[in-house]
Amino acid sequence: MQVMVELSLYPLVNEFIPPIKAFIERLNNYPRLTVTTCSTSTQVHGDYSEVMQILGAEMQRTHEEVGQAVFVAKFLNYDAMQSRQVNDD
């Protein structure tokens, strides 16, 4: 099953841009993920179990490196090919 996760990261530190950039850069290093960055959020697409495992590890790393940080996420079990077929009908 595929999933799409829309994430926003709010590090509770004065210099908040570097932790956000670092988190996004780490996500982009996973070749099996599709990562799309917008001005206020990042969308991550991929295999459900892989995405959940990767996000868990990377969110924990962010918390360990930054300290307090808020992640806001929306999850959608999403298959782009199936969605296209439904819309084409």
ABEGO torsion letter per residue (X at the ends): XBBBBBBBBBBBBABAAAAAAAAAAAAAABAABBBBBBAABBBBBEBAAAAAAAAAAAAAAAAAAAEBBBBBBBBBBBBAAAAAAAAAX
